[in-house]
Amino acid sequence: QVRLAESGGGLVQAGGSLKLSCTASGSFDSGNVMGWYRQAPGKERTFVADIASDERTNYARSVQGRFTISRDNAKNTVFLQMNSLKPEDTAVYYCTTPAGRGSFYWGRGTQVTVSS
């Protein structure tokens, strides 16, 4: 079993920045991909970014150039630096990592609210 704990969410004005963190514990394999998804009220959960153990990254088009994902393999932690935030970035942000057989572990999420 893997546990994921997110932190760093909050309220920020448009144009501001926040940095999210997520630490994995339990039987986490540091060779696994770690990523972030988000879910806005009334909408589906959508992909934001992910990072492999060799630090290859992928980003959703909507955050490309504004968000940066990184990881510290020694601490089993993934980060999401979010700059130039927009009101449409408001969502609950979830950390995730594969659990095998097509399933995923999820954290409880952290709220990010961007005011206009």
Helices and strands as residue ranges (DSSP letters): E 2-7, E 10-13, E 18-26, E 34-39, E 45-51, E 57-59, E 67-72, G 73-75, E 77-82, G 87-89, E 91-100, E 103-106, E 110-115
